[in-house]
């Protein structure tokens, strides 16, 4: 049997101490998922980094007959694709290493990991320090792992603060839940509840799924009022998707909106983008479309809060409940200067591809000539920065409508993955 083997990227680095090793692990984990300290001894800490773009397969059967007759081109494409992915990741890793801070020993004995006490403030990864984990936390579990170590560890999982509720991204082990909840409450006086997600987004309406209360008030539903850049949102955390990490992206969008624009926000959820645009821009009209009844109810309550502060700005907003594909048919074609589309993801690749074409087919006709769309897609980390698959889908949808598109920008909407090695990206494009 003849085998074809493509070896993935492998690197072993000898570091001067644990602190240096932790810095390297943090840089490597922005690109590779198989990263760790292999062994250490006095004056020697070995970090191992493995790529994941390998390929190993038989190209003949036991009798020497080729197994891919007539598929030479396909096989060549597969190998070359892995070559390109490998080099792209190596280049990103190189850039991450160049940005590493100068390594400094964290204590007099650099070969001993520090033992933290239960009440140390920096045990807790609040939103402010999520992107700068301590070296010790990198060695223990890794940035973005979203899991709590065993009860013998004092580490706390990262969480989002939404109103007066801290939301842990995944459910900790049963023996750790109360301790973790109480520690988070202790370190954050304005919080009233600590809850943990028990599942992913559910259904077409992107309901957030069940949350288990770990500590604090036992109130249901988990309603809260969250303030972002001076705008208040009413949010039911169990009934809709909301991420405070998208706050900077919402501000970016506000800076792009020009006076007098007609703006449509599709898949609007509880309307954070809608409310920010109404409160901070001179858009003439903002139309929000959402099919989740609970999210629409919260959005209308938030709009009432805005109306109390500024009736003129609140009057520019129209919230429409219904399926975007149906509501789009009732909106005037070619009437919007700008469309925002933070769309949901299909359950499978096939379903997602179908949804993308349906959504783009419905929203592109809404845009004026020269209008702009902010299209949110889901991509694997290796697809950055070109996002060729997403670009191709936009171009294909526009071609079917005899419209031309110009891609203006493609970037991550935030730097928290929506799944392992999967990110939400935003692609800005104009239509002519």
C-alpha positions as CSV (number, residue, x, y, z in Angstrom):
1,X,0.0,0.0,0.0
2,X,1.3,3.4,-0.9
3,X,0.4,6.2,1.5
4,X,0.2,10.0,1.0
5,X,1.2,11.9,4.0
6,X,1.2,15.6,4.5
7,X,2.9,16.6,7.8
8,X,1.3,19.5,9.7
9,X,3.3,22.3,11.3
10,X,5.2,21.1,14.4
11,X,7.4,23.3,16.6
12,X,9.2,22.7,19.9
13,X,10.6,25.7,21.7
14,X,12.9,25.7,24.8
15,X,11.9,28.6,27.0
16,X,14.0,30.1,29.8
17,X,11.2,29.9,32.5
18,X,7.5,29.2,33.0
19,X,6.6,32.8,32.5
20,X,8.2,32.9,29.1
21,X,6.5,29.6,28.2
22,X,3.2,31.0,29.2
23,X,3.7,34.1,27.0
24,X,4.5,31.8,24.0
25,X,1.5,29.5,24.7
26,X,-0.8,32.6,24.7
27,X,0.6,33.7,21.4
28,X,0.4,30.2,19.8
29,X,-3.2,29.6,21.0
30,X,-4.4,32.6,18.9
31,X,-3.7,30.3,15.9
32,X,-3.2,26.7,17.0
33,X,-5.3,24.6,19.3
34,X,-2.8,21.9,20.2
35,X,-0.4,23.9,22.4
36,X,1.1,23.0,25.7
37,X,4.1,22.7,28.0
38,X,5.6,19.3,27.2
39,X,8.1,19.1,30.1
40,X,10.1,21.3,32.3
41,X,13.2,21.2,34.5
42,X,15.7,23.7,36.0
43,X,16.5,26.3,33.3
44,X,14.4,24.4,30.7
45,X,10.7,24.6,29.8
46,X,9.8,22.9,26.5
47,X,6.7,24.2,24.7
48,X,5.2,22.0,21.9
49,X,3.0,23.5,19.2
50,X,1.2,21.2,16.7
51,X,-0.7,22.3,13.6
52,X,-3.9,20.6,12.5
53,X,-3.8,20.7,8.7
54,X,-2.2,17.3,8.2
55,X,-3.3,14.7,5.7
56,X,-2.6,10.9,5.8
57,X,-4.4,8.5,3.4
58,X,-3.7,5.4,1.2
59,X,-3.4,6.1,-2.6
60,X,-3.3,2.4,-3.6
61,X,-5.0,-0.7,-2.3
62,X,-3.0,-3.7,-1.0
63,X,-2.7,-4.9,-4.6
64,X,-1.1,-1.7,-5.8
65,X,-4.1,-0.4,-7.6
66,X,-4.7,3.4,-7.4
67,X,-7.7,4.3,-5.2
68,X,-8.3,7.7,-6.8
69,X,-8.3,7.0,-10.5
70,X,-9.2,10.1,-12.4
71,X,-9.1,12.3,-9.3
72,X,-5.6,13.5,-9.6
73,X,-6.7,17.2,-9.8
74,X,-8.9,16.9,-6.7
75,X,-6.1,15.3,-4.7
76,X,-3.7,18.0,-5.8
77,X,-6.1,20.7,-4.8
78,X,-6.6,19.1,-1.3
79,X,-2.8,18.9,-0.7
80,X,-2.2,22.5,-2.0
81,X,-5.1,23.8,0.1
82,X,-3.4,22.4,3.3
83,X,-0.1,23.9,2.2
84,X,-1.8,27.3,1.9
85,X,-3.6,27.0,5.3
86,X,-0.4,25.9,7.0
87,X,1.6,28.9,5.6
88,X,-1.2,31.3,6.5
89,X,-1.2,30.0,10.1
90,X,2.5,30.1,10.3
91,X,2.5,33.8,9.2
92,X,-0.2,34.6,11.8
93,X,1.8,32.8,14.5
94,X,4.9,34.8,13.5
95,X,3.0,38.0,13.8
96,X,1.7,37.0,17.2
97,X,5.2,36.2,18.4
98,X,6.5,39.5,17.3
99,X,3.8,41.2,19.3
100,X,4.7,39.3,22.5
101,X,5.8,41.5,25.5
102,X,9.2,41.1,26.8
103,X,9.3,38.2,29.2
104,X,9.8,39.0,32.8
105,X,9.9,36.4,35.7
106,X,6.8,36.8,37.8
107,X,8.5,35.9,41.1
108,X,11.9,35.2,42.5
109,X,11.7,31.5,41.7
110,X,10.6,31.3,38.0
111,X,10.2,27.5,38.1
112,X,7.3,27.5,40.5
113,X,3.7,28.4,39.5
114,X,2.2,30.9,42.0
115,X,-0.6,29.7,44.3
116,X,-3.5,32.1,44.4
117,X,-5.8,32.6,47.3
118,X,-9.5,32.2,46.8
119,X,-10.3,35.9,47.1
120,X,-7.7,37.3,44.8
121,X,-9.3,39.9,42.4
122,X,-7.3,38.7,39.4
123,X,-8.7,35.2,39.7
124,X,-11.8,36.6,37.9
125,X,-11.7,37.2,34.2
126,X,-14.0,40.1,33.9
127,X,-14.7,41.7,30.5
128,X,-11.9,44.2,31.0
129,X,-9.1,41.6,31.1
130,X,-10.4,38.9,28.8
131,X,-8.0,39.5,26.1
132,X,-4.9,39.6,28.4
133,X,-5.0,36.4,30.5
134,X,-2.3,35.9,33.1
135,X,0.5,33.5,32.1
136,X,-0.6,31.2,34.9
137,X,-4.1,30.9,33.5
138,X,-2.7,30.2,30.0
139,X,-0.7,27.3,31.4
140,X,-3.6,25.9,33.5
141,X,-6.4,25.9,30.9
142,X,-5.7,28.1,28.0
143,X,-7.3,31.3,26.8
144,X,-10.9,30.8,25.6
145,X,-11.3,27.4,27.0
146,X,-14.5,28.5,28.8
147,X,-14.2,25.7,31.4
148,X,-13.6,25.6,35.1
149,X,-10.8,23.4,36.3
150,X,-11.5,20.9,39.1
151,X,-12.5,22.0,42.5
152,X,-8.9,21.9,43.7
153,X,-8.1,24.8,41.4
154,X,-8.9,28.4,42.4
155,X,-9.4,29.6,38.8
156,X,-12.6,31.2,37.7
157,X,-14.1,31.0,34.2
158,X,-14.5,34.2,32.2
159,X,-17.9,35.7,32.1
160,X,-19.9,38.5,30.5
161,X,-21.6,41.2,32.5
162,X,-25.1,42.0,31.2
163,X,-27.0,44.5,33.3
164,X,-26.9,43.1,36.9
165,X,-26.2,39.5,35.7
166,X,-22.9,37.8,35.2
167,X,-23.2,35.1,32.5
168,X,-20.6,32.3,32.5
169,X,-20.3,30.8,29.0
170,X,-20.6,27.2,30.0
171,X,-21.9,25.2,33.0
172,X,-19.2,24.4,35.5
173,X,-18.9,21.1,37.3
174,X,-21.6,20.6,40.0
175,X,-19.1,20.8,42.9
176,X,-17.8,24.2,41.7
177,X,-21.0,26.0,40.8
178,X,-21.9,27.6,44.2
179,X,-18.2,28.6,44.9
180,X,-17.8,30.2,41.5
181,X,-21.1,32.1,41.8
182,X,-20.3,33.4,45.2
183,X,-16.8,34.5,44.3
184,X,-18.0,36.4,41.2
185,X,-20.7,38.2,43.3
186,X,-18.1,39.0,46.0
187,X,-15.8,40.7,43.5
188,X,-18.6,42.6,41.7
189,X,-20.8,44.6,44.0
190,X,-23.3,45.7,41.4
191,X,-24.1,42.2,40.3
192,X,-27.2,40.4,41.7
193,X,-27.1,37.1,39.8
194,X,-24.5,34.7,38.4
195,X,-25.9,32.4,35.7
196,X,-24.3,29.8,33.4
197,X,-25.4,28.8,29.9
198,X,-26.5,25.2,29.6
199,X,-26.7,25.1,25.8
200,X,-26.2,26.9,22.5
201,X,-28.7,29.2,20.7
202,X,-31.9,27.4,19.8
203,X,-34.1,27.6,16.7
204,X,-34.7,30.2,14.1
205,X,-35.4,32.8,16.7
206,X,-31.9,32.3,18.3
207,X,-33.3,31.8,21.8
208,X,-30.4,31.7,24.2
209,X,-31.3,28.4,25.8
210,X,-31.5,27.5,29.4
211,X,-29.4,29.3,32.0
212,X,-28.8,27.9,35.5
213,X,-28.5,30.4,38.3
214,X,-25.3,29.7,40.3
215,X,-25.7,32.3,42.9
216,X,-27.8,35.4,43.8
217,X,-31.5,36.2,43.4
218,X,-33.6,33.3,42.1
219,X,-35.7,35.4,39.6
220,X,-37.4,34.2,36.4
221,X,-37.4,35.2,33.7
222,X,-33.9,36.5,33.7
223,X,-34.8,40.1,32.6
224,X,-32.3,42.8,33.1
225,X,-31.5,46.4,31.9
226,X,-28.1,46.8,30.3
227,X,-26.5,50.2,29.5
228,X,-24.1,50.5,26.6
229,X,-22.7,53.9,25.6
230,X,-25.5,55.7,27.3
231,X,-28.3,53.6,25.7
232,X,-30.4,51.2,27.8
233,X,-31.6,47.8,26.6
234,X,-34.2,45.6,28.2
235,X,-33.0,42.0,27.7
236,X,-34.5,38.6,28.5
237,X,-31.3,36.5,28.6
238,X,-33.2,33.2,28.3
239,X,-35.2,34.2,25.3
240,X,-32.8,36.0,22.9
241,X,-29.2,36.4,21.9
242,X,-27.2,39.4,23.1
243,X,-23.5,39.9,23.4
244,X,-21.9,42.9,25.1
245,X,-18.7,42.1,23.2
246,X,-20.4,43.5,20.1
247,X,-20.5,46.9,21.6
248,X,-17.4,48.3,19.8
249,X,-18.8,47.0,16.5
250,X,-22.1,48.8,17.1
251,X,-20.1,52.0,17.7
252,X,-18.2,51.5,14.5
253,X,-21.5,51.2,12.6
254,X,-22.8,54.4,14.2
255,X,-19.8,56.3,12.9
256,X,-20.5,55.2,9.3
257,X,-24.2,56.3,9.3
258,X,-24.6,59.6,7.5
259,X,-27.3,62.3,8.2
260,X,-30.6,61.6,6.5
261,X,-30.0,57.9,5.8
262,X,-32.7,55.3,5.7
263,X,-31.4,52.3,7.6
264,X,-32.8,48.7,7.9
265,X,-31.6,46.4,10.6
266,X,-32.6,42.8,9.8
267,X,-32.4,40.0,12.4
268,X,-32.5,42.8,14.9
269,X,-32.9,40.8,18.1
270,X,-33.6,43.1,21.0
271,X,-32.5,46.0,18.8
272,X,-29.1,47.1,20.2
273,X,-27.9,48.2,16.8
274,X,-31.2,49.9,16.1
275,X,-31.2,51.8,19.4
276,X,-27.6,52.9,19.1
277,X,-28.1,54.3,15.6
278,X,-31.3,56.1,16.7
279,X,-29.6,57.6,19.7
280,X,-26.2,58.5,18.3
281,X,-26.7,59.3,14.6
282,X,-28.7,61.6,12.4
283,X,-30.4,58.8,10.4
284,X,-33.8,59.9,9.2
285,X,-35.4,56.5,9.7
286,X,-34.4,53.1,11.3
287,X,-36.5,50.0,10.5
288,X,-35.9,46.9,12.6
289,X,-37.1,43.5,11.6
290,X,-37.2,40.6,14.1
291,X,-39.3,37.4,14.3
292,X,-38.7,36.5,18.0
293,X,-41.7,37.8,19.9
294,X,-39.8,38.1,23.2
295,X,-37.0,40.0,21.6
296,X,-39.5,42.4,19.9
297,X,-41.3,42.9,23.3
298,X,-37.9,43.8,24.9
299,X,-37.0,46.1,22.0
300,X,-40.3,48.0,22.4
301,X,-39.7,48.4,26.1
302,X,-36.2,49.7,25.4
303,X,-37.6,52.1,22.8
304,X,-39.9,53.5,25.5
305,X,-36.9,54.2,27.7
306,X,-35.3,56.1,24.8
307,X,-38.5,58.0,24.2
308,X,-38.5,59.3,27.8
309,X,-35.0,60.7,27.3
310,X,-35.4,61.8,23.6
311,X,-38.8,61.5,22.0
312,X,-37.5,62.8,18.6
313,X,-34.9,60.2,18.3
314,X,-37.2,57.4,19.4
315,X,-39.8,58.5,16.8
316,X,-37.3,57.6,14.0
317,X,-37.5,53.9,14.9
318,X,-40.0,51.4,13.5
319,X,-40.0,47.8,14.9
320,X,-41.6,45.2,12.7
321,X,-42.2,41.7,13.9
322,X,-42.0,38.8,11.4
323,X,-39.8,36.6,9.3
324,X,-37.3,38.8,7.5
325,X,-37.9,37.0,4.2
326,X,-41.6,37.9,4.4
327,X,-41.3,41.4,5.9
328,X,-38.7,42.3,3.2
329,X,-41.4,41.9,0.6
330,X,-43.5,44.6,2.2
331,X,-40.7,47.1,2.3
332,X,-40.1,49.5,-0.6
333,X,-37.4,48.2,-3.0
334,X,-34.3,50.4,-3.4
335,X,-35.3,52.6,-0.5
336,X,-32.5,52.0,2.0
337,X,-29.1,53.6,2.2
338,X,-27.8,51.1,4.6
339,X,-28.8,47.5,5.6
340,X,-27.4,45.7,8.7
341,X,-27.7,41.9,8.6
342,X,-26.4,40.1,11.7
343,X,-28.0,36.9,10.4
344,X,-28.4,33.5,12.1
345,X,-26.4,30.5,11.2
346,X,-27.8,27.3,9.7
347,X,-27.5,24.0,11.5
348,X,-25.6,22.4,8.7
349,X,-23.4,23.7,5.9
350,X,-26.0,22.9,3.3
351,X,-28.7,24.7,5.3
352,X,-26.5,27.6,5.9
353,X,-25.6,28.0,2.2
354,X,-29.3,28.0,1.3
355,X,-30.2,30.5,4.0
356,X,-27.4,32.8,2.9
357,X,-28.7,32.9,-0.7
358,X,-32.3,33.5,0.5
359,X,-31.3,36.3,2.9
360,X,-29.0,38.0,0.4
361,X,-31.6,37.6,-2.3
362,X,-34.1,39.4,-0.1
363,X,-31.9,42.2,1.2
364,X,-29.9,43.3,-1.8
365,X,-33.0,44.6,-3.6
366,X,-33.8,46.8,-0.6
367,X,-30.6,48.9,-1.2
368,X,-30.4,52.0,-3.2
369,X,-27.8,52.3,-5.9
370,X,-24.6,53.0,-4.0
371,X,-26.2,51.7,-0.8
372,X,-24.1,49.8,1.8
373,X,-24.7,46.5,3.5
374,X,-23.0,45.2,6.7
375,X,-23.3,41.4,6.3
376,X,-22.4,39.1,9.2
377,X,-21.1,35.7,8.3
378,X,-19.4,32.8,10.1
379,X,-16.0,31.6,9.0
380,X,-13.2,29.3,10.2
381,X,-10.1,31.0,11.6
382,X,-8.0,29.9,8.6
383,X,-10.2,31.8,6.2
384,X,-9.1,35.2,7.6
385,X,-8.3,37.7,6.3
386,X,-9.6,37.1,2.7
387,X,-12.9,35.3,3.6
388,X,-13.0,34.1,0.0
389,X,-16.0,31.8,0.6
390,X,-18.1,34.6,2.1
391,X,-17.1,37.0,-0.7
392,X,-18.0,34.5,-3.4
393,X,-21.5,33.9,-1.9
394,X,-22.2,37.7,-1.9
395,X,-21.0,38.0,-5.4
396,X,-23.1,35.1,-6.6
397,X,-26.3,36.5,-4.9
398,X,-25.7,39.9,-6.5
399,X,-25.1,38.4,-10.0
400,X,-28.4,36.6,-9.9
401,X,-30.1,39.9,-9.3
402,X,-28.0,41.6,-12.0
403,X,-26.4,43.9,-9.4
404,X,-22.7,44.6,-8.9
405,X,-21.1,44.6,-5.4
406,X,-17.9,46.1,-4.2
407,X,-16.3,44.6,-1.1
408,X,-15.1,47.4,1.2
409,X,-14.0,45.7,4.3
410,X,-13.8,42.2,5.8
411,X,-12.9,41.7,9.5
412,X,-13.9,39.8,12.7
413,X,-16.9,41.3,14.3
414,X,-15.3,40.5,17.7
415,X,-12.5,38.3,18.9
416,X,-14.6,35.7,20.7
417,X,-15.2,32.5,18.8
418,X,-18.8,31.4,18.3
419,X,-17.6,27.8,18.3
420,X,-14.3,26.1,18.2
421,X,-12.1,27.8,15.6
422,X,-15.2,29.6,14.2
423,X,-15.7,33.3,14.2
424,X,-18.3,35.8,13.3
425,X,-17.1,38.2,10.6
426,X,-18.6,41.4,9.2
427,X,-18.3,42.2,5.5
428,X,-19.1,45.7,4.4
429,X,-20.1,46.0,0.7
430,X,-21.7,48.5,-1.5
431,X,-24.3,47.7,-4.3
432,X,-24.6,49.4,-7.7
